[in-house]
Amino acid sequence: MDTERAAGCDVICGPCVARDVDDVMLGETDWTTIASFATALGTLVLAVATFSAVRSSNRSARIAEASFQVNLRPVLVTSRLDDPVQKIRWVDDHWARVEGSQATVELVDGSIYLAISLRNAGAGLAVTFGWSVLTEVVTSRDVAHAEPDDFRMQTRDLYIAAGDVGFWQAAIREPSDPDYEALRRNVRDSLPFTIDLLYGDTEGGQRTVTRFGMIPVRVDDDQTKWYPSVARHWNLDRPDPR
């Protein structure tokens, strides 16, 4: 309280009361604490704004990356019945003609030659990496494909442009191959079997396994036509839709 009034002033006047109130308020206000609180509040607001901006930027980056991948993504299916005949040559100078929507399965001089007429229904260039065979037709979706490292690698890259037709080819020539005897019986007796193809985009990503059932149709006693049928796709580098 004011010392002058306490010593000689018996009347409580307006100026004295005003000075007393100012003295009390100045004594109770901690401006350092208020300044620190204001600084902390401003930092919090800035952090929230930064987090929102970074989150929005990450979402935009993910959307842009997904759009980029879609533009590179291949999807291999069987070709159409009206697609052109393709002539295919193997390294040992064996030749075959594959009609649209068909495959060729041949046993010639002890070698088994396989080829499928394909169409790329995706938006990106398809590159075939490898293949595996199941010597019976797979009717259950619970039968998994082989691990990528266990696929037979192609001796040369096979490319199929987006929206265009192409082919896959392979051969088994050694009787000691673990799949040779069972596959030779399938060819000889016209029995169905399964081919899994491993392929991806031109960047080496978006690896996909597509399963083809190889269905034989007897034309006569000496001729069998083979019709591949897509059974399932597996995405290896991104979530599956199922």
C-alpha positions in Angstrom: 0.0 0.0 0.0 1.1 3.7 -0.4 3.4 4.7 2.4 2.4 8.4 2.4 -1.2 7.7 2.9 -0.4 5.2 5.6 1.6 7.8 7.5 -0.5 11.0 7.3 -3.6 10.6 5.2 -6.7 9.4 7.0 -9.0 9.7 3.9 -9.1 7.0 1.2 -9.2 9.0 -2.0 -9.4 7.9 -5.7 -5.8 8.5 -6.6 -4.6 6.4 -3.6 -6.9 3.5 -4.5 -5.7 3.7 -8.2 -2.1 3.6 -7.1 -2.8 0.6 -4.8 -4.5 -1.4 -7.5 -1.6 -0.7 -10.0 0.9 -1.8 -7.4 -0.9 -5.0 -6.7 -1.4 -5.9 -10.5 2.2 -5.2 -11.3 3.3 -7.3 -8.4 1.2 -10.3 -9.4 1.8 -10.3 -13.3 4.8 -12.5 -14.4 5.6 -11.3 -17.8 8.4 -13.8 -18.3 5.9 -16.7 -17.8 3.4 -15.0 -20.2 6.1 -14.5 -22.8 7.2 -18.2 -22.5 3.7 -19.4 -22.8 3.0 -17.3 -25.9 6.2 -18.6 -27.4 5.3 -22.2 -26.7 1.8 -21.7 -28.1 3.3 -20.2 -31.3 5.7 -23.1 -31.6 2.8 -25.6 -31.2 0.8 -23.8 -33.9 3.8 -23.9 -36.2 4.4 -27.6 -35.5 0.7 -28.5 -36.3 0.9 -26.5 -39.5 4.2 -28.1 -40.5 2.8 -31.6 -39.7 -0.3 -30.9 -41.9 1.9 -29.6 -44.7 4.2 -32.6 -44.6 1.3 -35.0 -44.4 -0.4 -33.4 -47.4 2.9 -33.4 -49.3 3.4 -37.1 -48.6 -0.1 -37.9 -49.7 0.5 -36.0 -53.0 3.8 -37.8 -53.5 2.1 -41.2 -52.9 -0.7 -40.3 -55.4 1.9 -39.2 -58.0 3.9 -42.4 -57.5 0.9 -44.6 -57.8 -0.1 -42.8 -61.0 3.4 -43.3 -62.4 3.4 -47.0 -61.6 0.0 -47.4 -63.2 1.4 -46.0 -66.4 4.2 -48.6 -66.3 2.1 -51.6 -65.1 1.8 -54.6 -67.5 -0.9 -57.2 -67.3 -0.5 -60.3 -69.4 -3.5 -62.3 -70.5 -4.2 -64.7 -73.4 -4.4 -63.2 -76.8 -7.6 -63.0 -78.8 -8.8 -65.5 -81.4 -8.5 -62.9 -84.1 -5.0 -61.9 -83.2 -2.3 -62.6 -85.8 -0.3 -65.8 -86.1 3.1 -65.5 -84.6 6.2 -67.4 -85.8 8.6 -68.3 -83.0 12.1 -69.6 -83.2 14.2 -71.4 -80.5 17.9 -71.2 -80.1 18.3 -74.7 -81.6 16.5 -73.5 -84.7 13.2 -75.1 -83.9 10.3 -73.1 -85.3 6.6 -73.0 -84.4 3.5 -71.1 -85.5 1.2 -69.9 -82.7 -2.3 -68.7 -83.5 -4.3 -66.1 -81.5 -5.6 -67.3 -78.2 -3.6 -70.6 -78.5 -0.4 -72.1 -77.3 2.0 -74.7 -78.7 3.2 -77.7 -76.8 5.5 -80.0 -78.7 7.8 -83.0 -78.1 10.4 -83.1 -80.9 13.5 -85.3 -80.8 13.3 -85.6 -77.1 12.9 -81.8 -76.4 9.8 -80.2 -75.1 8.9 -76.9 -76.6 6.4 -74.5 -75.0 5.0 -71.2 -76.2 1.9 -69.1 -75.5 0.4 -66.3 -77.6 -0.1 -63.3 -75.2 -1.6 -59.9 -75.1 -0.5 -57.1 -72.7 -3.7 -55.6 -71.3 -1.8 -53.2 -69.1 -0.5 -49.7 -69.7 3.2 -50.4 -69.5 5.8 -52.6 -71.4 5.9 -56.1 -70.0 9.2 -57.9 -69.5 9.1 -61.7 -68.8 11.6 -62.8 -66.2 10.9 -66.5 -65.7 8.4 -69.3 -65.5 7.5 -72.5 -63.6 5.5 -75.5 -64.5 3.0 -77.6 -62.5 2.5 -80.8 -64.3 -1.2 -80.9 -63.6 -4.0 -78.4 -64.0 -4.6 -76.4 -60.8 -8.2 -76.1 -59.8 -7.8 -74.7 -56.3 -6.9 -71.1 -55.5 -5.0 -72.4 -52.4 -2.1 -73.8 -54.6 0.5 -71.1 -54.3 3.1 -70.1 -56.9 6.8 -70.9 -56.5 9.1 -68.4 -54.8 10.5 -65.9 -57.3 14.0 -67.2 -56.8 12.8 -70.7 -57.7 11.4 -69.7 -61.1 13.3 -70.8 -64.2 14.9 -67.7 -65.7 14.4 -66.8 -69.3 17.6 -67.1 -71.4 16.6 -63.9 -73.1 14.2 -61.1 -72.2 10.8 -61.2 -73.9 9.0 -57.9 -74.3 5.3 -57.2 -75.0 4.2 -53.6 -75.6 1.2 -52.2 -73.9 -2.0 -53.1 -75.8 -0.1 -55.3 -78.2 0.4 -59.0 -78.7 3.5 -61.0 -78.1 4.5 -64.4 -76.9 6.3 -66.4 -74.2 8.5 -69.4 -75.1 10.6 -72.0 -73.2 12.0 -75.5 -73.6 13.0 -78.4 -71.5 15.6 -80.6 -73.3 17.3 -82.6 -70.6 15.7 -85.9 -69.5 17.3 -85.4 -66.1 15.2 -82.2 -65.5 12.8 -82.9 -62.6 9.8 -81.8 -64.6 10.8 -83.5 -67.8 9.2 -87.0 -67.4 5.8 -85.7 -66.1 5.6 -83.0 -68.7 6.6 -85.4 -71.5 3.6 -87.6 -70.5 1.3 -84.6 -70.6 2.4 -83.8 -74.1 2.2 -87.4 -75.3 -1.2 -88.1 -73.8 -2.7 -84.5 -74.2 -3.2 -83.9 -70.5 -3.7 -80.4 -69.1 -1.0 -78.7 -67.0 -0.2 -75.3 -65.6 2.3 -72.6 -66.4 3.1 -69.7 -64.0 4.8 -66.6 -65.7 6.9 -64.1 -63.7 7.1 -60.7 -65.3 7.3 -57.0 -64.4 7.8 -53.5 -65.9 10.8 -52.0 -67.6 12.1 -50.7 -64.3 12.3 -54.2 -62.9 9.5 -53.5 -60.5 5.8 -54.3 -60.1 6.6 -58.0 -60.4 3.5 -60.2 -61.1 2.9 -63.9 -61.4 0.1 -64.9 -63.8 -1.1 -68.5 -63.9 -2.2 -70.1 -67.2 -4.0 -73.4 -67.4 -2.9 -75.2 -70.5 -6.0 -77.0 -71.9 -5.6 -79.5 -74.7 -8.3 -80.0 -77.3 -8.0 -83.1 -79.6 -8.5 -82.2 -83.2 -7.8 -85.7 -84.5 -5.7 -88.7 -83.6 -2.5 -86.9 -84.7 -3.2 -83.3 -83.7 -3.9 -81.5 -80.4 -4.6 -77.8 -80.1 -3.7 -76.1 -76.8 -5.7 -73.2 -75.3 -4.2 -71.3 -72.4 -6.6 -69.8 -69.9 -5.7 -67.2 -67.2 -6.5 -68.4 -63.8 -5.1 -65.8 -61.4 -2.7 -62.9 -61.0 -0.4 -62.3 -57.9 1.2 -59.0 -57.2 4.6 -59.5 -55.6 5.6 -55.8 -55.0 2.3 -54.3 -53.9 -0.8 -55.4 -52.0 -3.0 -57.9 -53.8 -6.6 -56.8 -54.4 -8.0 -60.0 -52.7 
